[in-house]
């Protein structure tokens, strides 16, 4: 049987909403389990309706959702949202564990970076990451992100920020 190559593409609204919502729940279930295990923090995972609403919130000007599709199944995702003109945040970056190590996370991040700059006009990129996500943080560092204080507009509540790291990357101005 021939193996297919996963495809990176923009999310299709409304066609991908339910699958993206399910992938988001999968990601949050994993992350909240690790938060409990690592830090004793209890967080609720949204239900399918709330997760779908979260996905639909990116179907607007100044935001994007990208997906990784393999054999017709969504297996990864990443999102962008404009915090203020020129400042874009990377959100919801997730790849199913069985596909990690294949450089799909790198390809997804590179595509998100390009879309942030070329599609959304970013001069500054920001993101947050749970402290236990060491592999993701190495990937971010490899693309020039450096740690910073929590930033205005982050979704991370103040009482949770001690368990997170915040990053920023300036984008060189093109002549």
C-alpha positions as MATLAB code, in Angstrom:
seq = 'XXXXXXXXXXXXXXXXXXXXXXXXXXXXXXXXXXXXXXXXXXXXXXXXXXXXXXXXXXXXXXXXXXXXXXXXXXXXXXXXXXXXXXXXXXXXXXXXXXXXXXXXXXXXXXXXXXXXXXXXXXXXXXXXXXXXXXXXXXXXXXXXXXXXXXXXXXXXXXXXXXXXXXXXXXXXXXX';
ca = [
       0.000    0.000    0.000;
       1.343    3.404   -0.986;
       1.881    5.872    1.846;
       0.554    9.378    1.292;
       2.249   12.597    2.248;
       0.350   14.786    4.715;
      -0.888   18.065    3.249;
      -0.773   21.496    4.903;
      -3.701   23.661    3.882;
      -5.980   26.438    5.103;
      -9.009   25.271    7.077;
     -12.238   25.167    5.103;
     -15.247   26.760    6.746;
     -17.700   25.317    7.586;
     -16.534   21.906    6.274;
     -13.606   21.459    8.702;
     -15.199   22.948   11.832;
     -16.375   19.695   13.455;
     -13.115   17.857   12.720;
     -11.051   20.801   13.949;
     -13.203   21.009   17.090;
     -12.572   17.312   17.752;
      -8.825   17.759   17.190;
      -8.879   20.763   19.530;
     -10.603   18.653   22.225;
      -7.983   15.926   21.711;
      -5.212   18.500   22.169;
      -6.817   20.085   25.226;
      -7.523   16.686   26.816;
      -3.834   15.821   26.472;
      -2.692   19.259   27.692;
      -5.030   19.375   30.703;
      -3.918   15.874   31.674;
      -0.303   17.006   31.616;
      -1.152   20.203   33.554;
      -2.710   18.077   36.276;
       0.209   15.632   36.277;
       2.978   18.259   36.176;
       1.522   21.123   38.222;
      -1.612   19.835   39.951;
      -3.690   22.287   37.907;
      -7.252   21.264   37.095;
      -8.750   22.693   33.918;
     -11.951   21.783   32.135;
     -11.938   20.649   28.514;
     -14.625   22.362   26.427;
     -17.450   20.300   24.992;
     -17.879   19.880   21.236;
     -20.153   22.922   20.908;
     -17.752   25.256   22.760;
     -14.779   23.860   20.862;
     -16.550   24.408   17.527;
     -17.325   27.994   18.555;
     -13.632   28.482   19.345;
     -12.692   27.203   15.884;
     -15.280   29.418   14.174;
     -13.815   32.453   15.974;
     -10.806   32.157   13.637;
     -12.995   32.460   10.530;
     -12.630   36.234   10.335;
     -10.423   39.000    9.060;
      -7.055   38.965   10.862;
      -7.134   35.267   11.757;
      -6.368   31.941   10.104;
      -6.519   28.224   10.868;
      -4.188   25.859    9.046;
      -4.579   22.097    9.134;
      -2.441   19.058    8.490;
      -4.464   16.484    6.572;
      -3.404   12.881    6.047;
      -5.509   10.535    3.913;
      -8.547   12.764    4.377;
      -8.184   12.984    8.168;
      -7.141   16.119   10.054;
      -4.089   15.172   12.134;
      -2.676   18.571   13.031;
      -3.539   22.228   13.304;
      -2.240   25.684   13.980;
      -3.924   29.046   14.141;
      -3.090   32.734   13.887;
      -4.870   35.722   15.333;
      -4.050   39.387   15.131;
      -3.641   40.932   18.584;
      -3.151   44.450   17.239;
      -2.077   45.752   13.828;
       1.225   44.069   12.963;
       1.260   41.786   16.038;
       0.112   38.224   15.354;
      -0.167   35.364   17.828;
       0.309   31.690   16.992;
      -2.272   29.486   18.714;
      -3.474   25.888   18.880;
      -0.389   24.316   17.321;
      -0.852   20.562   17.674;
       0.159   17.447   15.804;
      -1.028   13.961   16.729;
       1.717   12.084   18.609;
       2.054    9.308   16.011;
       3.091   11.893   13.402;
       5.672   13.704   15.497;
       9.298   13.352   14.482;
       8.449   13.580   10.774;
       9.177   17.339   10.632;
       5.490   18.136   10.129;
       5.544   20.430   13.168;
       8.426   22.354   11.605;
       6.596   22.584    8.287;
       3.417   23.736   10.029;
       5.247   26.394   12.040;
       7.069   27.648    8.932;
       3.765   27.903    7.064;
       2.184   29.752   10.005;
       5.124   32.177   10.104;
       4.863   32.852    6.366;
       1.105   33.346    6.561;
       1.459   35.689    9.549;
       3.934   37.879    7.692;
       2.649   37.664    4.112;
      -1.052   37.234    4.794;
      -1.581   39.208    7.993;
       1.224   41.765    7.783;
       2.962   40.767   11.008;
       6.074   42.613   12.161;
       5.972   40.842   15.537;
       4.978   37.254   16.290;
       4.006   35.988   19.737;
       3.019   32.693   21.271;
       2.652   30.921   24.582;
       3.567   27.379   25.552;
       3.030   25.268   28.666;
       6.286   24.796   30.548;
       6.242   21.028   29.924;
       6.182   21.417   26.100;
       9.963   21.250   25.732;
       9.976   19.930   22.161;
       7.730   22.742   20.972;
       9.892   25.302   22.761;
      13.028   23.966   21.028;
      11.221   24.320   17.701;
      10.218   27.906   18.503;
      13.780   28.777   19.542;
      15.070   27.288   16.264;
      12.899   29.824   14.416;
      14.198   32.803   16.390;
      11.597   33.103   19.143;
      12.915   34.347   22.481;
      11.264   34.301   25.865;
       9.471   37.397   27.121;
       7.009   38.426   29.828;
       3.306   37.650   29.364;
       1.837   39.942   26.737;
      -1.358   41.928   26.392;
      -4.068   39.835   24.769;
      -2.852   36.406   25.869;
      -5.625   33.908   26.583;
      -3.720   32.535   29.570;
      -5.362   33.692   32.827;
      -3.074   35.555   35.237;
      -3.311   32.804   37.880;
      -2.046   30.215   35.333;
       0.869   32.147   33.844;
       3.493   30.679   36.171;
       2.980   27.371   34.295;
       3.512   28.957   30.875;
       6.336   30.460   28.864;
       5.742   33.395   26.529;
       7.736   34.038   23.368;
       8.207   36.711   20.737;
       9.923   37.041   17.389;
      10.402   40.313   15.549;
      10.125   40.098   11.782;
      12.767   42.027    9.832;
      11.239   44.849    7.820;
      11.438   44.169    4.091;
      12.911   46.863    1.899;
];
